Amino acid sequence: MDWHFTHDVPYKKRKCFRDPNLSGDSFEDNQRQQTFAQDFQGHQEELFAVLCGVDDIGDDILKEYAENIAQEEVNVYPLTKTKRWLDCSQEAIQRLRVNGKLDIKGKEMKVWICTQSEMDVVVDRRRLVLNGLAGDTPKDMVILYVEAISGFLSDDFNIEYFSDAEMAVVTFQTPIDFRCLFEKRSRKKILNKREIKARLLEVTNCVLVEGVALNLIEDLHLYFENKIRSGGGELSNVIIKEDERNVYLYFKDLAGCPQTQSSATTVTSPSCITTNEGLNISLVIGSIEEENSDVIINTTSANMKLDSGKVSSAIFRKAGPTLQNLVDNIVQGQSIRSGQIVKTDVTGLNLCCHMVYHTSLGSWDNGKHLHKFMKHSLEMAHRDGVSSISFPALGTGMLSYPPAMVSSFMFSEVINFSQSHQKTMLKDIRFVIFSKDQLVISAFQAELAKHLRVLGSSYSGLNEAACSQAAMIGEFCLPTPQRPSVPRKVPPFKSAYQNEVVIVKVFGKLKNNVDDVSKMMKELVDKECSPKRIQSNYVSSLKDEDINVLEKVESDCDVKITLAFTHIQIEGMSSDVFSAATNVNKVMSELEKKHIEESLFTSFAKWLFDDNGQMKAFHKAEVIQIERAFLREEKQVVIKRPAGNLVINFNKNEATNPQGETIRVRRECIFQEPPDPHALKIDIPLNWARMPKGQEVMRVWLHPQSDEYKNVETRFLKTITAFKVFRIERIQNMSLYHTYQVMKKSIESRNDGQVICEKLLFHGTRSDSIDNINHHGFNRSYAGKNATVLGVGTYFALNAWYSASDTYSKPDANGTKYMFQARVLTGSYCKGDASMKEPPLKSPFSKTVRYDSVVDNCFSPSMFVVFYDNQAYPEYLITFSK
């Protein structure tokens, strides 16, 4: 929504200044000349010209039209999303004012002449929006860029960086000189190979809330008029657009309107959530030593010297040396164990709290120390009968704990405590983050927003796209009384890797020679030690048996394996890392296959049982077991339960419990049209040869006179004629084919017939990689061996000539080359780049819906890249030479 402003500036008579463009020969010219003179000298403040209502018209066109009226050079700068600042002399501003508007291509735009103070009512000169940032741009680079265009140092501003949305919001401590800023920005448009667009935040009294169910309108009213919850105020009007499920909220004054991103936007998420048991969890930006909670948490060294560490030093300076004496009297010179708590009563000291819980945390161990301490401290606070406790961001300072994982663990433990302690005096838990720790603040804000989204998920009107953006600026989800779910955790992984330190001393006469040798040795080590990151969304689903396999891989390959939410990191010698990555990818591929199968089973149908006349649903795991047996046309299935087995008879549609009683069961299709009951049964291709029992993989030579051979050969020779085909083999791998077909059904269902999901493509390879591909498919462990220009994935070519290059199908000692013709699930695609480790999101408003692949050219692709192992099947192996 755009707001057009016109403002009449009071005139004060001064000596005459003449406009050279007015002749003065007519009454109208004399009137305008007098107005010009009065305007030019009638203001103590500088005047500014703002063009309102700008939509999609380019700045170059606006500049040309404005200069025709101003009769001099005009610089056009993007003040806000819909307003442009016309930077020119005061004389030119008066000419623009006399005209009053610009008519460009039939679109009329008003020229608003205002003073600096009047402009400050419309735009926020303390907040700058940067759009167009590359997703892989480091935050430090953004900080340097802001310093360069603003003239401020990093201490004078804070940055909220949203890499997924390719934007950053910069908040300055004082209003900025935007003339200087835009002039510098015009000379520094490029950052990390991307053109950056800068604009100020616009002040408005209107807020847009998207994707709202009608039964939420009253709740929205209450929420936005609650100043404590939303920072809002009294509403003057509410406009509901039912067809768009959008609600426009108008506030009586700008002070009551929450901070906004533009003239039509959504509200920033609140900084507090309340669990179903009534426990408040707050995020506070400030200093832990200033907290007035009953208890504050202090982390320090194991020897309990309080002058070490940022948090401990701040508390020590505030409290004074008496606090150290209290601690010393308890520990008696002994070091404490990691997670052990030393409790001191600080009544009478210069602190606002009553008690301090001191602890020491060890180095990062995937959250074990953190989990133990959080649980221990909350239990102690419960026993002490306190009502509030404040935590710093544990371990994110000198210990370098990862902020995202710390925030997840801390929220998780508090929610677990809330669910298991419904009757407790503890009602207020505060996470206090230092204002300069922007990375930590962002991590905790994102984690709080996740739980806020969960609290709002029971309302169907809050769509997933809006809710998933809650962590970003300008997004809002309304809390509802639902029990929050605990965030997923990284499975505990007992790393047996011993980090051996080797010290190499270099001696020489000249310092330059020593430095050169040291640098050369470091480069050699870096060359031999290359880490590998395996992206996966299923790390949190690893079972104990999977963890055992990974621990064995780590030990056998002599590498270090680290688990994170979205990836597995492998470090060590390059050859060892490559070997380990192959085994890790096999584990993750099996896990991915299992999840895809389970999602398909549960998406086709649900199973219900009769409970005293009311049909209730079976548990998800049981549904998968029942549906799998049903689709295999088995007569019955046995469901194992702690109280005894339940036997389901499909012919009678009934189940028998351990007591011999029978109950009705029913299968309900989720689709409107019942799917083919054989839909999930993967049939063996008709052209496959019979495989011996127990044999997983078979290579079948095709007869050169067969149609199958000729079809493959024709496709292969279509773009290359200088090669001779020796043989073509069909690759028969039932397990690999099954997972590919399951993935195919999933991608086809997701794209709903909008695109052709499967293509026949070529992939050149080396002789020593053939067996691995035949058994395990196009493993991501090989990504990057030959190309990463479009992303870190597996590459396939539309034409065989590209894959026939010696770079991709490297000849063996006899000059023989190898190439696969593969079935590849390309689905929907977009243009790739080297930074991609997975397909990008289809929309900035969704964190779950991604493209299926990336290409070199969206309009005429010749190269496709996929990022998941099950997206390609090696159907034929072609052996050839020049």
SULTARA-V813656 format. One record per run of one state. SS is the DSSP state (helix for helix, strand for strand, loop for the rest). FROM is the first residue (numbers start at 1). TO is the last residue. If there is no record, write none. Layout:
[[SS;FROM;TO] [SS;FROM;TO]]
This chain:
[[loop;1;26] [helix;27;41] [loop;42;46] [strand;47;52] [loop;53;58] [helix;59;70] [loop;71;74] [strand;75;78] [loop;79;82] [strand;83;87] [loop;88;89] [helix;90;99] [loop;100;100] [strand;101;104] [loop;105;106] [strand;107;115] [helix;116;119] [loop;120;122] [strand;123;131] [loop;132;138] [helix;139;150] [loop;151;153] [helix;154;156] [strand;157;162] [helix;163;165] [loop;166;166] [strand;167;172] [loop;173;177] [helix;178;187] [loop;188;189] [strand;190;191] [loop;192;193] [strand;194;195] [loop;196;196] [strand;197;202] [loop;203;205] [strand;206;209] [loop;210;213] [helix;214;224] [loop;225;226] [helix;227;230] [loop;231;234] [strand;235;241] [loop;242;245] [strand;246;251] [loop;252;253] [helix;254;256] [loop;257;271] [strand;272;274] [loop;275;279] [strand;280;285] [loop;286;287] [helix;288;290] [loop;291;294] [strand;295;299] [loop;300;309] [helix;310;319] [loop;320;321] [helix;322;331] [loop;332;340] [strand;341;345] [loop;346;354] [strand;355;359] [loop;360;367] [helix;368;384] [loop;385;387] [strand;388;392] [loop;393;402] [helix;403;420] [loop;421;427] [strand;428;433] [loop;434;437] [helix;438;455] [loop;456;463] [helix;464;467] [loop;468;510] [helix;511;528] [loop;529;531] [strand;532;535] [loop;536;538] [helix;539;541] [loop;542;543] [helix;544;557] [loop;558;559] [strand;560;563] [loop;564;566] [strand;567;571] [loop;572;573] [helix;574;604] [strand;605;611] [loop;612;613] [strand;614;617] [loop;618;619] [helix;620;631] [loop;632;635] [strand;636;639] [loop;640;645] [strand;646;649] [loop;650;653] [strand;654;656] [loop;657;661] [strand;662;669] [loop;670;696] [strand;697;701] [loop;702;706] [helix;707;717] [loop;718;723] [strand;724;733] [helix;734;751] [loop;752;757] [strand;758;765] [loop;766;766] [helix;767;776] [loop;777;779] [helix;780;782] [loop;783;793] [strand;794;797] [loop;798;799] [helix;800;803] [loop;804;816] [strand;817;825] [loop;826;828] [strand;829;831] [loop;832;840] [strand;841;841] [loop;842;849] [strand;850;850] [loop;851;852] [strand;853;855] [loop;856;862] [strand;863;866] [loop;867;868] [helix;869;871] [strand;872;881] [loop;882;882]]
